[in-house]
Amino acid sequence: MTDLDLCYMPATEALRLFRKKKLSPVELLDAVIARAEATKDKVNAFTYIHYDEARALAKKAEARYAKGKKTGALEGLPVGIKDESYIKGKPTSGGSLVLKDFVADSSSTMNERVMAAGGIVHARTATPEFSSASVTWSRLWGVTRNPWNTDFTPGGSSGGSAASLASGTSSICTGSDIGGSIRIPASACGVVGFKPPYGRNPDDPPFNLDFYCHTGPLARTVEDAILLQNVMAGPSPLDIASLRPKLTLPTTYRPIRGWKIAYSMDLGSFEVDPEVARNTREALDVFRSLGATVEEVDVGWGPEVLPAGLAYLTHIFGAFLSRMLPEHGDLLTTYVKKFAEDGAGSKATDFVASLEVAGRMYATLGPLLEKYDVLICPTNAVASIPAAHDPTTDALSINGKPVDPSLGWCMTTPFNIMSRCPVLSVPTGHAENGVPTGMQIVGRTYSDADVFRAAMAYETAVGGWYGSKKARPRL
């Protein structure tokens, strides 16, 4: 087994080998760090690195396995943590010059759980400033690039996490999602990303009270995503929105023969690139081969959906950022400054109108999901966009038609509006430029296991991803 094979080894397989004493956490970490150093100038997936401390923790994990001591669910795995949530005593920048010297005095519940389970935080993964873009670049850390084609973005805002997984520099990673920030980069980088239903995983205030906001896992396999999700999930005394009881997902599922699967190629709202549509159709054929009935549906949505989502985000998140304008406006990126300025002008009536659209959307989606087991649609409407795309100055079009330059290329925000629906993004193939494409598997409200059951069946049928040298980026 080569060092590169170690870097792309599924987390669940690494844990199995740790327990059998056939692989050391130190051996895995050293391979991952070497890979990170070899690819950092091309990809730029990390912000802060903690390699020395990680090596010390890997040695302790190695000793626990060697002595047969009790080990945690993530014991010895290198876990990339998005540079947004807090780790006590460690810097967190949020991708912003405003926070370049900030050191947290407490840890986010999600990160406490990862570390308590034995996960080793070897690095923080890059994010656009304050997680406010569907691309990943900032004035503080520069441009993060897609490992499959460095001319393109890995997506955002959890772009560093997805890029790290695709380039083999973390075993699993964390992310967060308020407009698609887990699923957009999962699709663009060819990995698995899960947006849990609202409240499933705890978050920090005040955005734990924003029902668009979700923390969740990114991974290279469906089972690895389940592994991390089961660590992250569960009620927290610090998050009033977190759900009781804790949901623990199984890792094995029955076949989906006899299932009814709905699909919509455009959700009635998006312009979709032909390559994305082709790969989605091929994925749907896989479900048919597994004995599922697959039918095209009209979700009853129209062009009002994305503007409603953007209005909500502007009113909540843009207004939050607007408080920085008087003191820090000169330090902000162009996209955050515009977001903040728009937020300062947002009205309560804009917010209420977005809720009215949400009500109408579920009035059609809810009954549809009573007839079908899951709904499938593309994750991104085009494989990716340029790495340094600036939504404040750069136009964006699909099939020659202009789309919103911030989130018009992503089909994710509707399911932040429909926030209680679990959504899993999995790869469907690649575009001609080498960049992956993906599909969203959408479940009934709080029916997390359904989307994982569908995804596991699909992954098994296609043979998974990253298992051979030719199935990995050529970095």
Secondary structure in CASP SS format (residue, H / E / C, confidence):
PFRMAT SS
TARGET T0000
AUTHOR 0000-0000-0000
METHOD secondary structure of the structure
MODEL  1
M C 1.00
T C 1.00
D H 1.00
L H 1.00
D H 1.00
L H 1.00
C H 1.00
Y C 1.00
M C 1.00
P C 1.00
A H 1.00
T H 1.00
E H 1.00
A H 1.00
L H 1.00
R H 1.00
L H 1.00
F H 1.00
R H 1.00
K C 1.00
K C 1.00
K C 1.00
L C 1.00
S C 1.00
P H 1.00
V H 1.00
E H 1.00
L H 1.00
L H 1.00
D H 1.00
A H 1.00
V H 1.00
I H 1.00
A H 1.00
R H 1.00
A H 1.00
E H 1.00
A H 1.00
T H 1.00
K H 1.00
D H 1.00
K H 1.00
V H 1.00
N C 1.00
A C 1.00
F E 1.00
T E 1.00
Y E 1.00
I E 1.00
H C 1.00
Y H 1.00
D H 1.00
E H 1.00
A H 1.00
R H 1.00
A H 1.00
L H 1.00
A H 1.00
K H 1.00
K H 1.00
A H 1.00
E H 1.00
A H 1.00
R H 1.00
Y H 1.00
A H 1.00
K C 1.00
G C 1.00
K C 1.00
K C 1.00
T C 1.00
G C 1.00
A C 1.00
L C 1.00
E C 1.00
G C 1.00
L C 1.00
P E 1.00
V E 1.00
G E 1.00
I E 1.00
K E 1.00
D C 1.00
E C 1.00
S C 1.00
Y C 1.00
I C 1.00
K C 1.00
G C 1.00
K C 1.00
P E 1.00
T C 1.00
S C 1.00
G C 1.00
G C 1.00
S C 1.00
L H 1.00
V H 1.00
L H 1.00
K C 1.00
D C 1.00
F C 1.00
V E 1.00
A C 1.00
D C 1.00
S C 1.00
S C 1.00
S C 1.00
T H 1.00
M H 1.00
N H 1.00
E H 1.00
R H 1.00
V H 1.00
M H 1.00
A H 1.00
A C 1.00
G C 1.00
G C 1.00
I E 1.00
V E 1.00
H E 1.00
A E 1.00
R E 1.00
T E 1.00
A C 1.00
T C 1.00
P C 1.00
E H 1.00
F H 1.00
S H 1.00
S C 1.00
A C 1.00
S C 1.00
V C 1.00
T C 1.00
W E 1.00
S E 1.00
R C 1.00
L C 1.00
W C 1.00
G E 1.00
V E 1.00
T C 1.00
R C 1.00
N E 1.00
P C 1.00
W C 1.00
N E 1.00
T C 1.00
D C 1.00
F E 1.00
T C 1.00
P C 1.00
G C 1.00
G C 1.00
S C 1.00
S C 1.00
G H 1.00
G H 1.00
S H 1.00
A H 1.00
A H 1.00
S H 1.00
L H 1.00
A H 1.00
S H 1.00
G C 1.00
T C 1.00
S C 1.00
S C 1.00
I E 1.00
C E 1.00
T E 1.00
G E 1.00
S E 1.00
D E 1.00
I C 1.00
G C 1.00
G C 1.00
S C 1.00
I C 1.00
R H 1.00
I H 1.00
P H 1.00
A H 1.00
S H 1.00
A H 1.00
C H 1.00
G C 1.00
V C 1.00
V E 1.00
G E 1.00
F E 1.00
K E 1.00
P C 1.00
P C 1.00
Y C 1.00
G C 1.00
R C 1.00
N C 1.00
P C 1.00
D C 1.00
D C 1.00
P C 1.00
P C 1.00
F H 1.00
N H 1.00
L H 1.00
D C 1.00
F C 1.00
Y C 1.00
C C 1.00
H E 1.00
T E 1.00
G E 1.00
P E 1.00
L E 1.00
A E 1.00
R C 1.00
T C 1.00
V H 1.00
E H 1.00
D H 1.00
A H 1.00
I H 1.00
L H 1.00
L H 1.00
Q H 1.00
N H 1.00
V H 1.00
M H 1.00
A C 1.00
G C 1.00
P C 1.00
S E 1.00
P C 1.00
L C 1.00
D E 1.00
I C 1.00
A C 1.00
S C 1.00
L C 1.00
R C 1.00
P C 1.00
K C 1.00
L C 1.00
T C 1.00
L C 1.00
P C 1.00
T C 1.00
T C 1.00
Y C 1.00
R C 1.00
P C 1.00
I C 1.00
R C 1.00
G C 1.00
W C 1.00
K E 1.00
I E 1.00
A E 1.00
Y E 1.00
S C 1.00
M C 1.00
D C 1.00
L C 1.00
G C 1.00
S C 1.00
F C 1.00
E C 1.00
V C 1.00
D C 1.00
P H 1.00
E H 1.00
V H 1.00
A H 1.00
R H 1.00
N H 1.00
T H 1.00
R H 1.00
E H 1.00
A H 1.00
L H 1.00
D H 1.00
V H 1.00
F H 1.00
R H 1.00
S H 1.00
L C 1.00
G C 1.00
A C 1.00
T E 1.00
V E 1.00
E E 1.00
E E 1.00
V C 1.00
D C 1.00
V C 1.00
G C 1.00
W C 1.00
G C 1.00
P C 1.00
E C 1.00
V H 1.00
L H 1.00
P H 1.00
A H 1.00
G H 1.00
L H 1.00
A H 1.00
Y H 1.00
L H 1.00
T H 1.00
H H 1.00
I H 1.00
F H 1.00
G H 1.00
A H 1.00
F H 1.00
L H 1.00
S H 1.00
R C 1.00
M C 1.00
L H 1.00
P H 1.00
E H 1.00
H H 1.00
G H 1.00
D H 1.00
L H 1.00
L C 1.00
T C 1.00
T H 1.00
Y H 1.00
V H 1.00
K H 1.00
K H 1.00
F H 1.00
A H 1.00
E H 1.00
D H 1.00
G H 1.00
A H 1.00
G C 1.00
S C 1.00
K C 1.00
A H 1.00
T H 1.00
D H 1.00
F H 1.00
V H 1.00
A H 1.00
S H 1.00
L H 1.00
E H 1.00
V H 1.00
A H 1.00
G H 1.00
R H 1.00
M H 1.00
Y H 1.00
A H 1.00
T H 1.00
L H 1.00
G H 1.00
P H 1.00
L H 1.00
L H 1.00
E H 1.00
K H 1.00
Y C 1.00
D C 1.00
V E 1.00
L E 1.00
I E 1.00
C E 1.00
P E 1.00
T C 1.00
N E 1.00
A C 1.00
V C 1.00
A C 1.00
S C 1.00
I C 1.00
P E 1.00
A C 1.00
A C 1.00
H C 1.00
D C 1.00
P C 1.00
T C 1.00
T C 1.00
D C 1.00
A C 1.00
L C 1.00
S E 1.00
I E 1.00
N C 1.00
G C 1.00
K E 1.00
P E 1.00
V C 1.00
D C 1.00
P C 1.00
S C 1.00
L C 1.00
G C 1.00
W C 1.00
C E 1.00
M C 1.00
T C 1.00
T C 1.00
P H 1.00
F H 1.00
N H 1.00
I H 1.00
M C 1.00
S C 1.00
R C 1.00
C C 1.00
P C 1.00
V E 1.00
L E 1.00
S E 1.00
V E 1.00
P E 1.00
T E 1.00
G E 1.00
H E 1.00
A C 1.00
E C 1.00
N C 1.00
G C 1.00
V C 1.00
P E 1.00
T E 1.00
G E 1.00
M E 1.00
Q E 1.00
I E 1.00
V E 1.00
G C 1.00
R C 1.00
T C 1.00
Y C 1.00
S C 1.00
D H 1.00
A H 1.00
D H 1.00
V H 1.00
F H 1.00
R H 1.00
A H 1.00
A H 1.00
M H 1.00
A H 1.00
Y H 1.00
E H 1.00
T H 1.00
A H 1.00
V H 1.00
G C 1.00
G C 1.00
W C 1.00
Y C 1.00
G C 1.00
S C 1.00
K H 1.00
K H 1.00
A H 1.00
R C 1.00
P C 1.00
R C 1.00
L C 1.00
END
